Amino acid sequence: MPLHASEHTGDRIARYRKLRHLTQRALAERAKISYSMLTKIEQGVKPVSPAVLAAVARALSVQTVDLTGQPYITELQQDELDGLIQPIREALDLYDLGADPEVAPRGIAALAAEADQLCALVRDTRLKEAARALPALITEATTAAHAAPTDEAWRVLASTYRTAYDVTTKLGFADLCVVALDRMAWAAERASDPVLAGVRQYLRSLVYLRAGQYRMGRRLVTVGMGTLAQAGPDRVRDVAIGQLHLGAAVLAAREGDGDTAAGHIVEAARVAESTGEAARVQWLSFGPTNVAVHQVSALAELSQYAEALQVAKTITIPSDWPASRASAHLAEVARAQLWTGRPEASLQTLQRAREIAPQQTRYHPMVRETVAGLVSAHRSTPGTLSNLAHWVGI
């Protein structure tokens, strides 16, 4: 069934609902949401929250990306990013072919430095630069690991796979990000690195979070915690443990379990007291700031938007904090502002997110939903909002 780029999520929900021969009331009952909410979402009057989106996707037996319209091909083509995906896909498929005799890899130190640089580019949301350089680095690191299979060589290769996950996730290629995580697990096992393996389970839990499969996400967090228990006690392990607690908090919030979500936030805060700000450790951005940001996210997932905004007011984002995390937080705040009847503040917050991280903001499904809600809330669309809506593809 063709889906048009100009459609909003509500349009797509309506199209799939009709394909399944369901009335609005029948779909609302299946998804366990109110009939009134569903009608407003389909009309584009209200943006759909991630939790509701997942519930509707399950009820329609489709993936959440089918309803959000990802990947956003038109915008990818405009930004010349669409042509960078296939080389990444091909590079991920080299993992078990051994050393390429036509590739002369650099030393591990040089490869590690470039892998770290690509992680930094992604955190700075310079996705095009990272995506352009990634396939060649994966190819070179693959040969290096097979030619001289040291733990460090496998760690470097695992890092390239991690970047492939980050890039493909941010651009909306859900199938490819799963492949990248499988490759990361394969390399982490050969590196005998329990921290890498635990981080991989955290990233995997986020895949299931986005898909609305919360039980599986919780199981992966539990497995990740068990894996990290095999690592020696140090700051790197503690950072990974703290981040798993943050992931578990959002998973619990999506399920409406506020007490469990709050408990994980408390545990993460306890860990952050000892680690301090650790933005570059495993590139998880963990620390007191990220704990507070996840508290905002958890409250928003529980539809406690006013409380989320109160916590957001207390957060001071460090000047050196990753742009990717700062812009994602602003997208969450903008959604809460819209739901609390503050459309002008929401628009200003989205503009800030765009200034900080334009590529990530353009491809963030929550941003699109919020912009669609802002357009619906205005009788006449102001120039700034019209420009933003056109830019994100609405």
N, C-alpha and C positions, 0 to 999 in steps of 0.2 A: 504494500500500500504506500504510494508516494506521499511524503510529508513535505510541505512547503517550508522554506526557510523563514518566510514572513509570519508563519503561525506562531502563536504563543503556546505555552504548555497546555492551557485550558482547551485550545482548539484541538490539540493532539489527543487529549483525553477524550473529548467528545467523539473524535473520529474513530478511535479504537473502541469506545463504548458502543457506537453504532455498529461497528464491525462484529462485535460480540452479541448484537441484538439485545442490548440491555437498556432499560430506561435509566434516567438519572437516579430515581429512587432505588432501583434494584442495585445499581453500582454503589451507591452510598451505603446500602445495607451490607453489601459484600465487603466493602473497604472499612466498615465500621466508623464512618464519619457522618457528619450531619448532611442531610439533603440540602439545606440552605447553603452550607459551605461549598458543596460540590457545584451547585448552580452558579455561585459567584465566581468560582475558579474557572469554570468553563466559559463564562462570559468575560473573563479577564478583569473582573472587578476587584478580586482579591488575589494576591500572589500565593502560590502553593508552597507550603513549608516542606522541607525535606522529608519529615516523618509522614505527612499526608501523601506526598508524591510516592513514597515507597509503598504505602498501604494501597493506593490506587493501582500502582503497577502490579502488585501481587494479585489484586482482585481481577485485573485484566489479563494476567498471565503474560506480561511483557516485561522488558527490562526498563529501569528508570531512564536510561539514555534514549529509549524509544520515545518517551514522553517529553524529555527536555530538548530533543532534536540534535543531540551531540553525535559526532563532532560537527562543528559549525563550518561546513565546507566553504561556503561563500566567503566568509571572513578569513578563513585560512588561505584561500586563494588570493584574496586581496593583500594579505600580509606575506605572501610567498612562503607560507609554511607547509602547505599541503605536499609539496614536492620533497620535503625533508623527511617525511614519515616512512616511505618505502625503503630508503637506504638503512634506516634504523631497523626496520623489520628484517631486512636481509642480513644485517650484521648480527642480530640476535640468533639467527639460525645457524651460525658457524660454530656454536659452542662445542660440539662433539666431533668436529672434523680433524682435530689435531693441529699441529703447527703447519702454517702455510709456507711452502718453500720459497714463495715469491715475496714474502714479507720479512724484512730485517728489523726486528723490534729494537727500540732503544732500551737502555737500562731501566730497571724497575724504579729507581728513584725518579727518573724523568717521567715515566708513565704515571707514577703516583702523584707527582706534582700537577700534571695535566688533569688527571681524574679529579683532584681536589679543586682545581680551577673551574672545571665544569660544574661541580657542585655549587661553587660560589656564584657562577653565572645564573644557575637556576634560582638560587635564593634571591638574587638580584632581579629576577624575572626577565633576564635577557635570554628568552627561550630560543629565539632564532639562532643566536650565536652558539648556544649549547647544542641545539639540534643539528646544526651544520657540522660541528666538529666531532660529534659523538660517534657516528658509524666508523670513521677511520680509527678512533681510539679503541673502540670495542674490538675491531679487527686486529689491531696491533697487540692489544693486551691479551687477546685470545691466543695468538701465536706465542707470545712471551710465556704465558702460563703453561702451555703444553710443552714448550721447548725446555723450560727450566721450572718445574712445578714446585716452587717454594710456597710456604704459607703466605708470604707477602705478595707474591705474584697473583695468587688466587684472590687475595683481599682487593688488590687493584682491579681485577676483573669484576669482582662483585660490586665495587664502587661504580664501575661503568654501567652495570646493569641497573643499579639503584638510580642513576641519572636517567636511564632510559625509562624507568618507571615514572619518575617525576615529570619528565617532558610529556610522555604520552598521556598521563593522567590529566595534566593541566590543559592539554589540547583536546581532551575528550575521547581518546581512543581507548576505551575500556578493555577491549579484547587484547590489545597489545601490551597494556600495562600488566596484565596477568601473566603474559609470557615473560616479560622482563623480571617479574618477581620469581617465577619458576627458575629462571637462569640465575638469579641472585642466590636462591637456596642451593642450587647445584654448586656454585663457586664457594659459598660460605662453608658448605660441608667439607670441601677439599682444603679449605684454609683452616679447618678445625677451630673456627672462631664462634663461640657461643653468643657473643654480643651481636655480631653480624646476623646470626640466625635469629636472635630475639628481635632485633630491629626489623628484620624481614617479616616476622609474624605480626608485628605492629602495623607495618604498611599493608600487609594482607588483610588485617582486620578492617582497615579503612576502606578497602575495596568492598567488603561486605556491608560496611556502614552505608556507603553510597548506594548499594543495591537494596538496602532495606532488610538485609538478612542478619538481624541483630544477634540471634542465638549463635550463629556461626561466628560472628565477630567476637562475641564474648568467649567462645571456646578458644579462638586463636590467641586472645589476650592471655588466657590461662596457660596455654602451651608456651607462649612467649615468656611468661614469668618463670615457668619451669626450666626453660632453656637457659635463661639468664642466671638461674641459681647455680649453673655449672661453671660460671665465670668467677674468676677471683674478685674479691671485693675491692673496688676502686671507683673513682669518679665516673669513668666511662660507663661501667655497668650500672651505677646508680642513676645516671642520666637516662639510660634506656628504660630502667624500671619506672622512673618517674613519668616518662612519656607514655608507657603502657597504661599507667593509672589514668592519665589524661584521656587516652583513647577509650578506656573503659567507662569513664565518666560520661562522655558524649553518647556512647552506645546505650548506657542505662537511661540517659535523658531521652533519647529517641523512643525508648520503650515506655516512657512515662514514669520511670522509677526514680523519683527525685532523691530519695534517701540514699540509695546506692550511689547515684551520681555524686552527691555531696560527700559521701564517704571517700570516694576515689580522689576527689579534689583535695580533701584534707590530707590524704596520704601523699599525693603529689607535692603539696605545699611543704610537708615535712621533709621530703627528699630534697626539695629545692633550697631549703634552708642550709643544707650542707654543701650542695653543689654550686650554689650561686648561679649567676647568669652563665649559660654554657651553650651559646648559640652555635658554635662551630663543632661541638662534640657530636660526632656522628651526624652532624648537620640536622639535628632535631629541634634546634632553637629552644631547648628546654631551659627552665629557670623560673624565678618568681613571676616574671612578666607573662610567660606562656601559661602558667597556672591560672593567673587572673583572666587572661584572654579565654582560656577554656571554660572558666566559670561563667563568663558572659555567654559563651556558646551553649553550655549546658542549660542555663536558665532560658535562653531563647528557644531551645528545642522543647523545653517544658511549657512553652507559650507564656512564660513569665517575663514578658518583654519590658515592662517598667522596671522590674528588679534587675534585669540584664543591663539596662541603660544606667541604673544607679551604680552598678559595679564598674561599668565602662568609664564613668566619670572619674573614678579613682585611679585609673591606669595611666601611667606616663610611659609612652613607648620610648625605649632608649634610641638615641640617634643612630647607633650602629646596628640596630635590630634588622633582620632580613626583611627586605621589601615585600617578599612573598607572604610572610606572616602578617606584616602590618596591613597590607591591602586586604587580606582575607578577613582580618578582624574588623576592618572598616566596613566590609560588605555585610558582616553580621550585624554591626551596629546600625547600618542603614536600613536593614530589614526590620529591626526592632523599632526604629523611628517611624517607619511607614505604618507598622501595625499599631503604634500608639498615637496615630493621627498627627504626625509631624512630617508631612511630605517635603516641605522646604528644607528642613534639616537633613532629611534622608538624601535629597538631591545633592546638597553640599558635601555630605560625607562620601557619596559615590564619586563626586568630582575629585575629592582628595585621594580616594583609592586609585582613580585613573591616573592622577599625576604621579603617584608613588610607583605604581606597577601597571603600566598600560596594557601590556600583552596579557598578563594574567587576568586583569579585570575584564578585559573584552571577552574572555572565554570562560568566565565563571558563571555557572548556571544560576546561582543565587542572585547575582547582579542582574541578569536578564529578567528574572522573575520580579525583582524589586523595581526595575525600570518599567516593566509592563504595568505594574501596580501604580506607579507614579503617573504614567500616561493616562491610565483609567481614572485616576483621582482628580485630574485637571480638566476643567471644562474646555479650556483652550490651552494648548501646549506651549509653554514658554520656549524661547529660542534655545536656552541652555539644555533643557530637557529634550527638546526635539533633536538637537545635535547628538546628545548622549544616546538617545534611542536609536538613531540612525547608525551610530558608530558600533553599537553592540548587535545590530541586525534586526531591530524591531521596526 
